[in-house]
Structure formats: C-alpha cells, structure tokens
Amino acid sequence: MPQVRCGNLGLAVAFLALGFAMPAGLKRYYGKSHLHFITFSCYRRLPLLKTVRARDIFVQELGRVRDEMEFRLLGYVVMPEHVHLLMSEPKRGTPSTVLQKLKLRVSRKMRKRRKLAGVGQLRLPFEEVGGPSRAFWQPRFYDFNVYTKGKKTEKLNYMHANPVTRRLVKHPKEWPWSSWSFYPQGEPGLVRMDAEE
C-alpha cells in the first residue's frame, strides 16, 4: 500500500546540514513509479566516508545492492559524511529496504576492515571519540519523490555540484564518487548508471 509523504526538502536538508535528527512526521510515497531522491548521513555527520577506501567500498556495495534488488540508479554522489541517490523503486521491496541492505553492508565492510588493520594504522574518526561507535549511519533518511524531468535535472545538478560547493574539487569531473561522468560523456564511472526509460 502506498504511504503518504509530507515535509519540505529545504527543511530536511537544513536539519541534516546542522547535524540534527530528521524531523518527525516524514512519510514516504511508494508504489507510484516515481524516482526517489534519497539523502542519508553518517552517524552524527562524522566524516566516516572521508577516505578514498571508504568511498570505494560504498560505491562497490551500491553497485552490488542495485544489481541484487533490481532498481534503476540514475544518479549518486558520495560525500565525506553523507550520500545522495536518485533511484527508482526496486522490483521487490521499497527504497527503505534498499537502504537497509546498503547501509548494513557498508558498515559491516568498514568495521571488518577496521578489525584487520594494524596497530599503527589510522583509526576511523568515530573510534577517537571515547571508544568504538555502535552506529555507522544515522538511522533515518530523507526521501523526495521525483516525478518530472525538471525535478530530475534539478536533483542531478544539485548532487553533482555538491563536491564543488563544499570545495573538495574545482569541477565535478574531479570527484569520481558521483554519476557526473555518465551525463556529459556517457562514461560508466565507478558505478554503472541506468538510462531513463
């Protein structure tokens, strides 16, 4: 049964940017064949994806989960402390079940690799704050239904500009952990993109 979604993207992004929990009352529309612009964050907005290795693990698992759950991935960007996805609903399940699987796999891989790390190796940021954290991800996510070409373009532009806005790079082409290269040149990038049907 489709669920109702209410809320304001600007308000939710402001809450995320300030590190607050997602506002209560956000609901989701599923079963309408819309695309979904998803935003989710690392625990307490810590930069747990700040290393190349961490971002590579994330995109590798994103590709695997997409293939297993059979959803179309039209855009993404992996930032040091949050992720944006533009995706369809999966053939089985919902975007919520996709994120549950994706978050679980990434956090397990990151923790597994951490345990194998040597004594002299750098620790993840959450290890330095009074011991290991029990969480890698914030428990909730923001979901905005995208049902027009104009909104799709707006969300893709927003995602691809994110690393530039944050001054991580000067041009989106310099940030490989996004779908930017697929749109101007049709290049596959780190994760295969799906063309719009």
PASEBA-1860 file (N, C-alpha, C; in nm, 3 decimals):
! residues 197
1> MPQVRCGN> 0.085/-0.118/0.000/0.000/0.000/0.000/0.089/0.124/0.000 ~ 0.065/0.220/-0.087/0.146/0.343/-0.090/0.134/0.418/0.042 ~ 0.243/0.477/0.082/0.244/0.557/0.203/0.248/0.704/0.165 ~ 0.199/0.788/0.252/0.196/0.931/0.227/0.326/0.993/0.275 ~ 0.378/1.087/0.199/0.500/1.157/0.235/0.469/1.306/0.244 ~ 0.513/1.366/0.350/0.497/1.511/0.360/0.630/1.568/0.405 ~ 0.642/1.695/0.408/0.767/1.756/0.451/0.822/1.846/0.343 ~ 0.934/1.905/0.373/0.993/2.004/0.286/1.140/1.969/0.268
9> LGLAVAFL> 1.187/1.957/0.143/1.325/1.922/0.117/1.420/2.022/0.182 ~ 1.391/2.149/0.171/1.478/2.251/0.229/1.492/2.234/0.379 ~ 1.383/2.207/0.447/1.386/2.187/0.591/1.468/2.063/0.627 ~ 1.446/1.954/0.554/1.518/1.830/0.583/1.668/1.846/0.559 ~ 1.706/1.911/0.448/1.848/1.932/0.420/1.910/2.022/0.526 ~ 1.837/2.124/0.571/1.887/2.211/0.679/1.907/2.130/0.807 ~ 1.814/2.043/0.840/1.829/1.958/0.958/1.953/1.871/0.945 ~ 1.973/1.811/0.827/2.090/1.726/0.805/2.219/1.808/0.815
17> ALGFAMPA> 2.220/1.924/0.751/2.341/2.006/0.748/2.381/2.051/0.888 ~ 2.285/2.074/0.974/2.313/2.117/1.110/2.339/2.000/1.204 ~ 2.323/1.877/1.154/2.351/1.761/1.235/2.235/1.717/1.323 ~ 2.117/1.773/1.304/2.002/1.735/1.383/1.940/1.608/1.328 ~ 1.861/1.543/1.410/1.785/1.426/1.364/1.681/1.472/1.263 ~ 1.639/1.380/1.180/1.535/1.412/1.082/1.407/1.451/1.154 ~ 1.333/1.547/1.101/1.210/1.589/1.166/1.108/1.476/1.170 ~ 1.031/1.472/1.277/0.925/1.372/1.291/0.816/1.401/1.188
25> GLKRYYGK> 0.743/1.298/1.151/0.630/1.318/1.062/0.661/1.300/0.915 ~ 0.789/1.274/0.880/0.819/1.248/0.740/0.763/1.112/0.703 ~ 0.691/1.107/0.595/0.635/0.981/0.547/0.678/0.962/0.403 ~ 0.653/0.846/0.350/0.704/0.814/0.218/0.593/0.772/0.123 ~ 0.604/0.815/-0.004/0.515/0.769/-0.111/0.586/0.658/-0.185 ~ 0.535/0.538/-0.178/0.588/0.426/-0.255/0.477/0.370/-0.342 ~ 0.515/0.299/-0.447/0.418/0.233/-0.532/0.360/0.322/-0.640 ~ 0.421/0.437/-0.667/0.370/0.530/-0.768/0.461/0.537/-0.891
33> SHLHFITF> 0.562/0.452/-0.897/0.659/0.451/-1.007/0.737/0.581/-1.020 ~ 0.753/0.654/-0.910/0.834/0.775/-0.910/0.981/0.739/-0.890 ~ 1.068/0.831/-0.928/1.207/0.823/-0.885/1.212/0.876/-0.741 ~ 1.318/0.841/-0.670/1.334/0.886/-0.531/1.471/0.951/-0.517 ~ 1.472/1.075/-0.469/1.595/1.145/-0.434/1.616/1.120/-0.286 ~ 1.718/1.041/-0.254/1.742/0.994/-0.117/1.866/1.064/-0.062 ~ 1.857/1.107/0.063/1.971/1.164/0.134/1.984/1.091/0.267 ~ 2.104/1.042/0.296/2.129/0.983/0.428/2.270/1.016/0.472
41> SCYRRLPL> 2.290/1.014/0.604/2.414/1.064/0.663/2.483/0.961/0.750 ~ 2.614/0.980/0.765/2.690/0.902/0.860/2.649/0.942/1.002 ~ 2.676/0.856/1.095/2.642/0.879/1.235/2.695/1.014/1.282 ~ 2.604/1.094/1.337/2.635/1.228/1.388/2.708/1.315/1.285 ~ 2.686/1.286/1.157/2.750/1.358/1.045/2.902/1.356/1.055 ~ 2.955/1.252/1.115/3.101/1.235/1.118/3.148/1.201/0.977 ~ 3.266/1.244/0.939/3.316/1.216/0.802/3.370/1.073/0.790 ~ 3.283/0.975/0.807/3.325/0.835/0.804/3.352/0.786/0.662
49> LKTVRARD> 3.315/0.866/0.562/3.343/0.834/0.421/3.448/0.929/0.364 ~ 3.535/0.980/0.449/3.631/1.080/0.402/3.750/1.021/0.328 ~ 3.774/0.891/0.343/3.888/0.831/0.274/3.847/0.773/0.138 ~ 3.943/0.763/0.050/3.918/0.703/-0.081/3.870/0.560/-0.062 ~ 3.934/0.486/0.029/3.896/0.347/0.054/3.752/0.336/0.100 ~ 3.709/0.422/0.190/3.571/0.417/0.240/3.472/0.447/0.128 ~ 3.500/0.549/0.046/3.410/0.582/-0.065/3.409/0.471/-0.170 ~ 3.525/0.408/-0.193/3.531/0.297/-0.287/3.448/0.178/-0.238
57> IFVQELGR> 3.456/0.148/-0.110/3.374/0.041/-0.052/3.227/0.074/-0.071 ~ 3.190/0.198/-0.046/3.049/0.237/-0.060/3.001/0.215/-0.203 ~ 3.073/0.266/-0.303/3.025/0.254/-0.442/3.025/0.109/-0.488 ~ 3.119/0.030/-0.441/3.121/-0.113/-0.475/2.994/-0.181/-0.422 ~ 2.957/-0.154/-0.298/2.838/-0.214/-0.239/2.710/-0.157/-0.302 ~ 2.711/-0.029/-0.339/2.596/0.030/-0.407/2.567/-0.045/-0.537 ~ 2.671/-0.073/-0.614/2.654/-0.147/-0.739/2.600/-0.287/-0.716 ~ 2.651/-0.353/-0.614/2.605/-0.490/-0.583/2.458/-0.491/-0.539
65> VRDEMEFR> 2.424/-0.400/-0.450/2.286/-0.395/-0.399/2.190/-0.358/-0.513 ~ 2.230/-0.265/-0.600/2.146/-0.229/-0.714/2.118/-0.351/-0.801 ~ 2.221/-0.430/-0.829/2.203/-0.549/-0.913/2.115/-0.653/-0.845 ~ 2.134/-0.673/-0.717/2.056/-0.773/-0.643/1.910/-0.734/-0.627 ~ 1.885/-0.606/-0.597/1.749/-0.563/-0.567/1.677/-0.508/-0.690 ~ 1.750/-0.497/-0.801/1.692/-0.460/-0.929/1.617/-0.326/-0.926 ~ 1.691/-0.221/-0.893/1.637/-0.086/-0.908/1.726/-0.013/-1.007 ~ 1.672/0.091/-1.067/1.749/0.174/-1.160/1.819/0.283/-1.080
73> LLGYVVMP> 1.946/0.301/-1.105/2.024/0.405/-1.041/2.051/0.512/-1.146 ~ 1.997/0.632/-1.125/2.013/0.740/-1.222/2.113/0.846/-1.178 ~ 2.151/0.845/-1.052/2.249/0.941/-1.006/2.289/0.914/-0.863 ~ 2.411/0.958/-0.827/2.457/0.946/-0.690/2.575/1.039/-0.668 ~ 2.600/1.070/-0.543/2.724/1.134/-0.501/2.753/1.087/-0.359 ~ 2.878/1.050/-0.335/2.922/1.008/-0.202/3.010/1.119/-0.148 ~ 2.964/1.182/-0.041/3.038/1.289/0.024/3.104/1.234/0.151 ~ 3.193/1.307/0.215/3.260/1.253/0.333/3.166/1.213/0.447
81> EHVHLLMS> 3.051/1.280/0.459/2.962/1.249/0.572/2.817/1.223/0.532 ~ 2.787/1.224/0.403/2.651/1.192/0.359/2.651/1.144/0.214 ~ 2.536/1.093/0.172/2.520/1.037/0.038/2.387/1.083/-0.019 ~ 2.386/1.110/-0.150/2.261/1.137/-0.224/2.248/1.029/-0.332 ~ 2.127/0.976/-0.349/2.097/0.881/-0.456/1.974/0.929/-0.531 ~ 1.971/0.905/-0.660/1.849/0.923/-0.740/1.822/0.786/-0.800 ~ 1.713/0.724/-0.755/1.687/0.585/-0.788/1.540/0.558/-0.811 ~ 1.512/0.447/-0.878/1.375/0.402/-0.891/1.343/0.312/-0.772
89> EPKRGTPS> 1.217/0.271/-0.763/1.182/0.171/-0.664/1.232/0.036/-0.714 ~ 1.275/-0.052/-0.623/1.322/-0.184/-0.666/1.206/-0.271/-0.711 ~ 1.238/-0.377/-0.786/1.132/-0.469/-0.830/1.068/-0.539/-0.711 ~ 1.149/-0.568/-0.609/1.098/-0.628/-0.485/1.141/-0.539/-0.370 ~ 1.046/-0.503/-0.285/1.080/-0.418/-0.172/1.055/-0.272/-0.202 ~ 1.116/-0.187/-0.121/1.099/-0.042/-0.131/1.237/0.024/-0.122 ~ 1.246/0.154/-0.146/1.374/0.223/-0.122/1.422/0.205/0.022 ~ 1.330/0.193/0.117/1.370/0.170/0.257/1.445/0.038/0.272
97> TVLQKLKL> 1.399/-0.068/0.207/1.468/-0.196/0.218/1.602/-0.194/0.144 ~ 1.609/-0.117/0.035/1.737/-0.099/-0.034/1.838/-0.033/0.059 ~ 1.796/0.075/0.125/1.889/0.146/0.213/1.928/0.062/0.334 ~ 1.835/-0.014/0.385/1.866/-0.102/0.498/1.979/-0.198/0.460 ~ 1.967/-0.261/0.344/2.068/-0.356/0.297/2.200/-0.285/0.268 ~ 2.194/-0.172/0.198/2.315/-0.098/0.161/2.390/-0.049/0.284 ~ 2.320/0.014/0.376/2.384/0.066/0.497/2.447/-0.047/0.579 ~ 2.376/-0.158/0.592/2.427/-0.271/0.669/2.555/-0.325/0.607
105> RVSRKMRK> 2.555/-0.344/0.476/2.672/-0.399/0.409/2.793/-0.307/0.419 ~ 2.772/-0.178/0.396/2.884/-0.084/0.402/2.940/-0.078/0.543 ~ 2.855/-0.068/0.643/2.905/-0.059/0.781/2.979/-0.187/0.821 ~ 2.928/-0.303/0.780/2.997/-0.429/0.812/3.133/-0.436/0.744 ~ 3.140/-0.395/0.618/3.270/-0.397/0.547/3.369/-0.302/0.612 ~ 3.322/-0.184/0.649/3.411/-0.086/0.713/3.460/-0.137/0.847 ~ 3.372/-0.195/0.926/3.412/-0.247/1.057/3.502/-0.369/1.041 ~ 3.475/-0.455/0.944/3.558/-0.573/0.921/3.700/-0.532/0.885
113> RRKLAGVG> 3.712/-0.438/0.795/3.845/-0.391/0.756/3.916/-0.323/0.872 ~ 3.839/-0.254/0.957/3.899/-0.186/1.071/3.961/-0.288/1.166 ~ 3.894/-0.401/1.190/3.946/-0.502/1.281/4.074/-0.565/1.228 ~ 4.087/-0.571/1.095/4.206/-0.630/1.035/4.322/-0.531/1.029 ~ 4.297/-0.404/1.059/4.400/-0.301/1.049/4.509/-0.321/1.153 ~ 4.630/-0.284/1.116/4.742/-0.295/1.209/4.737/-0.190/1.319 ~ 4.820/-0.210/1.420/4.822/-0.120/1.536/4.860/0.022/1.495 ~ 4.954/0.038/1.404/5.000/0.170/1.364/4.914/0.239/1.260
121> QLRLPFEE> 4.809/0.174/1.215/4.725/0.231/1.109/4.628/0.335/1.165 ~ 4.594/0.432/1.081/4.500/0.536/1.122/4.365/0.476/1.160 ~ 4.301/0.535/1.260/4.171/0.488/1.305/4.062/0.572/1.241 ~ 3.942/0.514/1.233/3.826/0.589/1.185/3.791/0.697/1.286 ~ 3.734/0.809/1.243/3.706/0.920/1.334/3.620/0.881/1.453 ~ 3.523/0.790/1.437/3.437/0.759/1.549/3.508/0.677/1.657 ~ 3.624/0.618/1.625/3.700/0.543/1.724/3.769/0.637/1.823 ~ 3.795/0.759/1.780/3.870/0.853/1.862/3.784/0.924/1.964
129> VGGPSRAF> 3.654/0.909/1.956/3.562/0.980/2.045/3.512/0.884/2.151 ~ 3.598/0.847/2.246/3.556/0.765/2.358/3.521/0.621/2.321 ~ 3.595/0.560/2.234/3.570/0.419/2.202/3.489/0.402/2.077 ~ 3.471/0.276/2.039/3.401/0.249/1.913/3.253/0.287/1.920 ~ 3.206/0.339/1.810/3.065/0.375/1.799/2.984/0.252/1.766 ~ 2.862/0.249/1.810/2.774/0.138/1.776/2.707/0.162/1.642 ~ 2.713/0.283/1.592/2.644/0.315/1.467/2.743/0.371/1.366 ~ 2.721/0.337/1.240/2.797/0.397/1.130/2.712/0.500/1.060
137> WQPRFYDF> 2.580/0.477/1.056/2.485/0.563/0.985/2.384/0.622/1.081 ~ 2.333/0.741/1.046/2.215/0.792/1.113/2.101/0.696/1.080 ~ 2.008/0.675/1.172/1.905/0.573/1.147/1.802/0.607/1.041 ~ 1.779/0.732/1.011/1.675/0.768/0.915/1.735/0.823/0.786 ~ 1.648/0.851/0.690/1.692/0.910/0.564/1.580/0.998/0.512 ~ 1.617/1.088/0.422/1.519/1.175/0.360/1.489/1.125/0.219 ~ 1.361/1.121/0.183/1.318/1.068/0.054/1.225/1.171/-0.011 ~ 1.265/1.218/-0.127/1.185/1.316/-0.202/1.143/1.251/-0.333
145> NVYTKGKK> 1.013/1.240/-0.357/0.964/1.181/-0.481/0.991/1.275/-0.598 ~ 1.047/1.221/-0.706/1.079/1.297/-0.826/0.995/1.240/-0.940 ~ 0.905/1.322/-0.993/0.814/1.271/-1.095/0.807/1.359/-1.219 ~ 0.897/1.460/-1.230/0.904/1.539/-1.352/1.050/1.542/-1.400 ~ 1.069/1.565/-1.530/1.205/1.575/-1.585/1.278/1.696/-1.527 ~ 1.204/1.803/-1.502/1.266/1.922/-1.444/1.323/1.895/-1.306 ~ 1.249/1.823/-1.221/1.297/1.789/-1.086/1.414/1.692/-1.094 ~ 1.408/1.599/-1.188/1.519/1.505/-1.205/1.648/1.581/-1.238
153> TEKLNYMH> 1.639/1.674/-1.333/1.755/1.755/-1.370/1.805/1.838/-1.253 ~ 1.711/1.898/-1.179/1.747/1.979/-1.061/1.823/1.895/-0.958 ~ 1.775/1.774/-0.929/1.839/1.689/-0.828/1.975/1.640/-0.876 ~ 1.987/1.605/-1.004/2.117/1.563/-1.057/2.217/1.678/-1.050 ~ 2.176/1.797/-1.089/2.266/1.913/-1.082/2.308/1.942/-0.938 ~ 2.214/1.933/-0.847/2.244/1.955/-0.704/2.348/1.853/-0.656 ~ 2.326/1.725/-0.687/2.419/1.620/-0.644/2.559/1.644/-0.701 ~ 2.565/1.668/-0.831/2.694/1.680/-0.897/2.769/1.806/-0.854
161> ANPVTRRL> 2.698/1.909/-0.814/2.762/2.033/-0.767/2.809/2.022/-0.622 ~ 2.760/1.924/-0.548/2.790/1.912/-0.406/2.940/1.913/-0.374 ~ 3.025/1.834/-0.440/3.169/1.838/-0.409/3.233/1.973/-0.441 ~ 3.182/2.042/-0.543/3.234/2.174/-0.578/3.191/2.276/-0.474 ~ 3.064/2.272/-0.436/3.012/2.365/-0.335/3.089/2.350/-0.203 ~ 3.124/2.228/-0.170/3.198/2.200/-0.046/3.348/2.223/-0.061 ~ 3.391/2.265/-0.179/3.531/2.296/-0.209/3.623/2.174/-0.196 ~ 3.570/2.058/-0.228/3.652/1.937/-0.231/3.724/1.927/-0.365
169> VKHPKEWP> 3.662/1.982/-0.469/3.720/1.986/-0.604/3.676/2.115/-0.671 ~ 3.739/2.146/-0.786/3.701/2.267/-0.860/3.595/2.239/-0.966 ~ 3.585/2.113/-1.010/3.488/2.076/-1.113/3.435/1.936/-1.080 ~ 3.307/1.909/-1.107/3.250/1.777/-1.074/3.327/1.660/-1.137 ~ 3.392/1.681/-1.250/3.466/1.571/-1.315/3.583/1.522/-1.229 ~ 3.627/1.604/-1.133/3.739/1.569/-1.047/3.696/1.482/-0.928 ~ 3.565/1.459/-0.909/3.514/1.379/-0.796/3.458/1.249/-0.853 ~ 3.535/1.141/-0.854/3.489/1.017/-0.919/3.374/0.946/-0.849
177> WSSWSFYP> 3.343/0.983/-0.725/3.238/0.916/-0.648/3.102/0.982/-0.672 ~ 3.074/1.004/-0.799/2.943/1.059/-0.838/2.913/1.010/-0.979 ~ 2.790/1.035/-1.019/2.744/0.993/-1.153/2.770/1.100/-1.259 ~ 2.843/1.206/-1.226/2.861/1.318/-1.318/2.912/1.274/-1.455 ~ 3.012/1.185/-1.459/3.073/1.149/-1.588/2.976/1.078/-1.683 ~ 2.871/1.019/-1.630/2.774/0.950/-1.714/2.694/1.048/-1.800 ~ 2.666/1.166/-1.746/2.576/1.258/-1.815/2.639/1.336/-1.930 ~ 2.756/1.396/-1.916/2.808/1.465/-2.035/2.868/1.371/-2.139
185> QGEPGLVR> 2.936/1.263/-2.095/3.006/1.177/-2.191/2.949/1.037/-2.203 ~ 2.860/0.998/-2.113/2.808/0.861/-2.114/2.907/0.760/-2.060 ~ 3.011/0.807/-1.989/3.111/0.719/-1.930/3.052/0.646/-1.810 ~ 3.092/0.521/-1.787/3.030/0.444/-1.680/3.064/0.490/-1.538 ~ 3.183/0.540/-1.514/3.221/0.579/-1.379/3.240/0.458/-1.290 ~ 3.241/0.480/-1.159/3.265/0.372/-1.063/3.145/0.280/-1.046 ~ 3.026/0.331/-1.072/2.904/0.251/-1.064/2.828/0.270/-1.194 ~ 2.782/0.162/-1.251/2.705/0.169/-1.376/2.573/0.245/-1.353
193> MDAEE> 2.546/0.339/-1.441/2.421/0.415/-1.434/2.319/0.353/-1.527 ~ 2.193/0.374/-1.494/2.084/0.324/-1.578/2.023/0.441/-1.653 ~ 2.003/0.423/-1.782/1.938/0.527/-1.863/1.791/0.536/-1.826 ~ 1.738/0.654/-1.841/1.595/0.677/-1.816/1.513/0.597/-1.916 ~ 1.405/0.534/-1.870/1.317/0.459/-1.961/1.221/0.550/-2.032
END
